[in-house]
């Protein structure tokens, strides 16, 4: 059975801020991995990978400033 958004919110409320950050990082890392596999090859990239690169940058430096 899939987890509903209310259940994720309830779980997040029990986490410390460090745990929430680590959870977000894990989700973003998985998303960038799978999204990268679906994008055209680098040679045919016309901006497709920009969002993935921004997410990877945030993973390296998880700050509000980088997230913007």
VENDAVEN-V540628 format. One record per residue. SS is DSSP state (A for helix, B for strand, O for the rest). PHI is phi in degrees with one decimal (NA if undefined). BURIAL is I if it has 9 or more other ideal C-beta (glycine too) atoms within 8 Angstrom, else O. Layout:
# VENDAVEN-V540628
ss: [SS;SS]
phi: [PHI;PHI]
burial: [BURIAL;BURIAL]
This chain:
# VENDAVEN-V540628
ss: [O;O;O;O;A;A;A;A;A;A;A;A;A;A;O;O;A;A;A;A;A;A;A;A;A;A;A;A;A;A;A;A;A;A;A;A;A;A;O;O;O;A;A;A;O;O;O;O;O;A;A;A;A;A;A;A;A;A;A;A;O;O;O;A;A;A;A;O]
phi: [NA;-66.3;-82.6;-81.6;-62.4;-65.7;-69.3;-66.7;-61.7;-63.4;-63.4;-60.9;-68.1;-88.5;-88.2;-75.2;-62.3;-65.1;-67.3;-63.2;-62.5;-63.0;-62.1;-59.8;-62.1;-65.0;-66.0;-65.4;-61.5;-64.3;-62.9;-66.8;-59.9;-72.4;-64.0;-60.1;-70.8;-93.1;-78.3;-64.0;-56.9;-53.4;-63.3;-102.3;-75.2;-122.7;100.9;-61.5;-87.6;-57.9;-65.8;-64.9;-62.9;-64.7;-66.0;-66.0;-61.5;-62.6;-61.3;-74.6;-138.5;-76.8;-122.1;-62.2;-61.8;-70.1;-64.2;-83.4]
burial: [O;O;O;O;O;O;O;I;O;O;O;I;O;O;I;O;O;O;O;I;I;O;I;I;I;O;O;I;I;O;I;I;O;O;I;I;O;O;I;O;O;O;O;O;I;O;O;O;I;O;O;I;O;O;I;I;I;I;I;O;O;I;O;O;O;I;O;O]
